[in-house]
Amino acid sequence: MIFNSHDDEGWTAVALHRLNQITVGVPDVAAAGAYYRDFGLTDASSGATMDSALTLATVDGGEQLRIVQSNHRKLVELRIGADEPDDIDRIAGSLARLDIPSERSIDSIRAIDPGTELAVIVEVAPPISQGPTPTPSYNAPGVPARAGSRAPGIERAEAVKPRKLGHVVVGSTDQPGSQRFFGEGLGLKISDQVPGLAAFMRCSTDHHNVLVQKAPVAFLHHTAWEVNDVDDVGRGAMAMLEDHPERHVWGLGRHHVGSNFFWYLRDPAGNFSEYYSDLDCIIDDALWKPGIFEGMHGLYNWGPPVPPSFLAPEDLADLMTQEHGPRS
């Protein structure tokens, strides 16, 4: 559970627990669908033509990716799970205090963040259930935990399947305002920050589920999908690159903020998708002290040099131009 407080209005508890689903707009739905099937998501709809919608699922999270047609790539909608209707009531009050319009139903609320231009729906939903995943044995100096056998990771033959959607990273033309929207308005908690640039925010026990970063235009930077371990990060990426080396963006590496292993790839529309594992987990808020990170630690702890296209996607200028043209 995630809890939110309001200093002037007393204590208000908002119980959030997961990312439910994202809707991503792309020019070619079928091409994007083929990419995310290769990525390991499974069909939850009957297929897609150029103009139709497509829904794909993860192993544990269910139908977590919806792809729709758009004249340019963008994150259209984000759905977050709450425990009960009372939590929706509390969010409605918080948004009203921020003078943010919202649309309310019995078990959901919808509002648009101006900085990211993103429609966010918080809705009553069951939590994600993930059974225990056995930790592979690792040999270490003085600790032959796997004596006499090969590493399990190299024996795996099955395709990598993401367990759940972990987080999304979005650019905001008003980063402080977007941070207030997600934090004070919806009830996400700040885990760590990069001053003047980004806030890592959570609606579950994961270190972050939404990262809002300063940008000249509202856009989707990347989506992140949890896999079992670092072997599956590597195996998944290598399978994606076998016939499509142009998909590679950045990896393998390990982030400093959040601690997770990562490998980033690019879908046909230009969105980045990340395989990750071993993300920090925050069960008890009292035991976690949010940190301030600057420089390279805001990006990674180790890995290949950061490619320029990761910091400023190559189509950013086009997205800025399209924002002033016809909208879909």
N, C-alpha and C positions, 0 to 999 in steps of 0.2 A: 504494500500500500504506500501511496505517496500522500503527504499531508502538506497543506498550504495554510499560512497564517496571514492575518491582516492586522496591522498594528492599531489602526484607529477604530476598527469595527469589532475587536475582540478576536477570539480564536475560531477559525473556520477550517474544518477538516474536509478535505476532498480526497476521496479514495480512488486513485487511478491505478491501473495495473498492466496495461499493454498497448502496443500499436495494433489496431485491428486490421487496417487496410489502407493502401494508398492508391490513388488514381493518377496515372501518368498520361499526359497527352503527347502524342508523337505524330509526325506526318504519315508514317507508314506502319499501321498496326500489325500487319502480317509479318513484316520484317522484324519488328521488335519482339513479337511473340515467338518467332523462331529462335531469336537470340536467347530469350529467357528460358525457353525449353532446354536449349543447350546448357544453360547455366545451372539447370537442375530443378526448375520449377515444373509443376505438372498441370495439365489442362484441367480447368474446372468449368469450361464452357465448350460449346460445340465447334469452335474454330473461328477464324476471323478472315474477313476480306479487308480490302484497303480501308473501308469506311466504317466497319463494325467494331464493336467493343470485344475485348477478350479478357477473361479472368483466369489467373494462374494461382496455384497453391503451393505452400510449403508443407513439410512433413508434420510439424506440430502446430503451426499457426493457422492452417486452413487457407481460405481464399484471401490472400494478402496483397495481391497485385492485380489491379484492373488497368488495362491499357485502352485508351480511347483515341480517336482521331483528333488532331489539332494541327493548325498551320505551322506551328513551331513547338519545339519540345518544352514542356513545363510540367510542374507538379500541380495538378488540378485540385486534389482533395486529399486530406489526411483524416483518418478516423482513429480515435483513441477510446480505449475501453475504461468504463467506470463501474463501480460496484453496484450502485443502487440509485433510484430516482432522486433521493435526497441529495446526492452528489451533484446531480444536474441542477437542482435548485440553488445550491451554493455557487456553482459556476455562473449561473444566470445573475445572481447578485453581484459577483465579482466583476463580470463584464459590464454591468450597469454602472458600477462605481467608476469604471474607466471610460464611460460614455461610448462603449463599443456596442453597436446594434447586434442583436442576435435573434434567431428564430428558434422557438421552443416547441417541443412535443412532449408527450408523457415521459418518454425514456431517452430523450436525446436533446442536444442543443447544437446549433450551427452558427458560426460566426466567421467573418473574414478578417484576416490580419492585413492591414493596408501595406505594410512594409514588404511582406513576402507575396502578397496578392493571393494567398492560399486560403481556401475554404477548409475550416477544421470542424469536424463533427465529433463531439464527445457523446458516447452512447453507452447505455447499460449493456454489458457483454460478459460472458463467462471468461475467466482467466485462461491463459495458455497452460496446458498441462504437459510437462516434459519429464519423462521418466529418467532415472539416473543413467548417465552415460559412463561406462567403465573407463577409468583413466589408464592409458597405456603405460606399461612399465618402461622406465628409462634407466639405462645403465649410467652410473656416475662414478667419479673417482672414489674408490673404497666401498661402493654400493653396487654390486653386480645384480641388480634387480631382475635382469632378464638373461641370466647366465644360461648358455647352451641353446638359445633360440634366436631367430631373427626378429627384427623389430616388426610388430604387427602392421604398422603403416605401409611397409613396402609389399606386404602380401595382399593388400586389399585390391579387389578387382571390380567391385561394384562402382557405379557412377556416383559422384558426389551429389547429395541432395540437401539443399539448405533446410535447416530445422525451423527457422522463423525469420521474419523481417525484424532486424534489430534496431536500426536507426535510419533517419534521413537527415541530410544536410542541405540547407536552403540558404540562398542569398537574400538579403533584405536591404532595401534602400533606406530603411530606418531601423537599424539594428537595436538601439535602445528601446524603441517603441515595440518592436517584435518581441523582445525579451520580456517586456511588461505584459504583452498579450499572452504569451505562453506561460509565464510565471504567475504574475498577480491575477491574470484573467482566468486561465484554465487550471492552474494548480501544479504545473510542472516545477520541479526543484532544480536548482543550479548545483551541478557537481563540481565543475571547474570552469575557469574563464581564461581567455586570452584578451588582455585589456584593450578596449577600443576596437576589437575585431570580432570576437566570437564568444558564445556562451554554450557550454555543454549542459543540456537539460534532460531530465529523466521523468518518465511517467510510469516507471516500473522499478524493479531492483537492479536493472542494468545501469551501468555508469551513465550512459546517455542514450536517449531515444530520438531527440531532436537537437540538432546543432544549428543555431542561427548565426550566420556570419555577415559582416558588412560587405555590401556589393553595390556596384553602380546600377544594377538592374535585378529585379526579382527573378530568380531562376533556381532550378534543381541542380545541385552540385553532384550529389551521389546518394544512392541507397546502399544499405549494408545488410548482409544476410549471414546469419550464424551457421557455421558448420562445426563438426565435432572437435577438431583439433588442428594443429598446424599442418599435419600431413594432409588433411582434407583441404586446407587452404591451398597448399601447393598442388595437390592432385587435381583439384577443380580448375585452377588457373591453367595448368599445363594442358588439360583436355580442351579447354576453351581456345587455347592458342595453337593447337596442333595444326588445324587447317586455316586458322585466321590470326596470323601474327599481328595484324593491324589492330586487334582488340586490346593489346597490352597498353597499360598506362603507367603503373607503378607497383613494384613489389619484387620479391617478398620483403617485408619489413615488420617492425614492431613499433606501434605508437607509444609515446610517453604518456600522454593524457589518455586514460582508459586502459592502457597496457596491452591492448589486443594486437595479435598478429594480423597482417593485412596483405591483400593483393587486390589492386584495382584494375578493372577492365572497362571498355567503352562499348556501349550498345550502338546500334545503327543510327539512332537519332542524335548521339553525342552525350547521352547521360552516362555517368560513371556508375558502375556497380562493384561492390566490394564483398569478397569473401573474408570473413573474420572469425577468429576464435579466441578464447581466453580473455574476454573483456572483464574489467573490474566489476564487482558486484557489491551493491550497497544495501544490506539488509536492515541495518540499524543506523538511522540518520545521525544519532548521537556519536557514533564511532567514526564518522567520516567528516573530515575538515576540507571544505572546498579550497582548492589551490589557485594561484595565479601563475600562469606560465607565459613566457615570452621567448622569442627567437625560435630556434629549431625544435626545442622541446614542445612548442605548441603544435608541431607537425609530426615529429617522430623521434624515436630513441635511436634506432638503427635501421639501416636499409640502404638501397641505392639512393643517389642524389635525387632530390625532389624535381620532377620534370616541370618546366615552365607551364605546360598545359594543365597541370593539376592546380596550380595557383590561379591561373587565368585561362579557363577553357578557350579553345581556339575560336569558337563561335560566339564569344561574348559580345563582340561588336555587332554581329548580325542580330543577336537577341535584343540588344538595345535599340536597333533600328526597327525591328519588327514590333516592339512594344508600342511604337508610335504609328504603326500601320493598322490594317484591319485585324480585328481580334476574332478568334473562333471560340 
